[in-house]
Amino acid sequence: MDSSESPTETKKTKSKTPRKNKETVLKQKSPAEFFAENKNIAGFDNPGKSLYTTVRELVENSLDSAESISELPVVEITIEEIKKSKFNSMIGLIDCERVDAELYDDYETEKAREKRLAKEARAQEIQAKNAALGKKVKETPASKGIRGRGEASFYRVICKDNGKGMPHDDIPNMFGRVLSGTKYGLKQTRGKFGLGAKMALIWSKMSTGLPIEISSSMRNQSYMSFCRLDIDIHKNIPHVHVNEKRENKERWHGAEIQVVIEGNWTTYRSKILHYMRQMAVITPYAQFLFKFVSDAPEKNVTIRFSRRTDVMPPVPLETKHHPSSVDLLLIKRLIAETSKQNLLQFLQHEFVNISKSHAERLIGEMGPDFSPKMALKSLTPQQLVRIHQLFRQAKFDDPNGHCLSPAGEYNLRLGIIKELHPDMVATYSGSAQVFEGHPFIVEAGVSIGGKNVKQGLNIFRFANRIPLLFEQGADVVTRTALKRINWSSYKINQLQDKIGIFVSIVSTKIPFKGTGKEYIGDDITEIASAVKYSIQQCCVQLKSKIVKKMQAREQQERKRNLSKYIPDATGAVYNVLKDMAETQLHASKKFRYGDDDGELLRKVYENLITKETLSEKLAKHVEQVDYEMALEYATQSGVSEEPRETIYIKPLETENKIIDLHSPFFVFRMFH
């Protein structure tokens, strides 16, 4: 009995042993895994937007690379459509015929097919009736049948530039390790998350499984690096297939990146082309060549955005933190990374706008436990909190905008003229302002008329010199243009005129809203006020141009009206003079008027003054009076008599040492 019960007791004992629930197991995700699961944060919401975001990231990386070495950017972007059969051959997959048609999502039953065809027939019948009645007929789209979820479109995106290139040994980590790069630091950057092409590689791995290919070479480098790699998403490390050095006979420098992804060109074609056009506006010193290549020739697209100027903005500089913008965690990190030993040196050298005397005053205000020679390592957590509290309460000078690199009025004006060809344009660049300790500069341009511009307000938004195309309604620029500008007071018709509004904001920290970082919120008073003022300054400039144009139109109308009556007035005056001359001559055989009047009548009588003579004299008088009135108006308005025209002087081919003197409206270049 005892022996038989022991196994049962043992089993019961084992069953009572608590098992660790899977939900209580601590798990950890790598950065690559996080962004792969939350790809919408980085702009990879769907295949179409993923294609757009890939193009955008590659183009912006190319511009940064070229500008970092003061090289005028030349960027070639190609999107090649890959059919399903070609994609399958690329990955070594053999196409198979369908065996069970009902298994597929795009299967259509006979009843559903009859219903669809009947609906299409009714639509065609209605259109035929409308056409017979003379009504406007919309074209019916061609029937595409049913598109299944598994019918994906694939594209090879190739981006080539003439930039800095990448060191051979750094390429794997620069593309295969998320949140690693060269753009981190407090400075104006184009990127939103610092992901760049890494997110394109993650999307490629998720949608096609194919690796990315990178060719790169640096200046004066005899070899070219070639690397083919993908990423281990769970470990956030690169998986290198090929990493070799090849001969660089042409001494080319720059980078060429190829990646194959799933996308949707049809739905995002307009967005991609709008992005390229707006990028050409904000960077007129760059040359872009965009190509879309397909097996169907009618779908091919080739657009060249030519360079308009060779004047580039300065490279953004990395700056130090402003005391009012730091938090407690950042203070701890700065103390851990600084090379300074005591508190006085730390405050003086790790922050902007803190001089030695100011730092001593701050230390004196912190309390008796602080001293200038106090070692940073001896600071307690409570003392760090005290420093943070004082930073938030004390008064500091605002940071200047020397670290920022706006496009500049000159480039913005050239970009607008180059791409839109407006009838008139005005630009304005504000001085540096501050929000939350971060400097920012707002530049604006307003144009009237132009090609491919719709009636009403056409808003173009830029943040750190990159176009923002999505979520426009909530943006500070859109709300300001729609609600806070009284366009009629500037002689501009908000509904009928073709108005282009360009606003560019640059800062060390762009206050994006939303997970996708596609718009700037309307809740920051400093930025909203600066945007409104910049647009208003452009409108003031346009108002003077519009008033001059209206005056010129009135002048032409007045001159036309006067000239219209010259023949009638000439005939009437001449007939009166002719009758007076003949009457006086027959009555007394001599003219009884004064010398001048008598001489005039005599010349009329002898046909020395004819109707044509009077007409010519009257036309000259109208011309002279009109000119004098216009000159008087121009003098009162302070406007030059001669009209000004926008001109562009091409750069010389020979290399010279040059000095550029910048003005809002031109750049004066001196050659040594």
Summary of the structure (lengths in Angstrom):
residues: 672
radius of gyration: 36.9
end to end distance: 112.0
largest distance: 171.1
contacts: 1944
relative contact order: 0.08
helix: 44%
strand: 19%
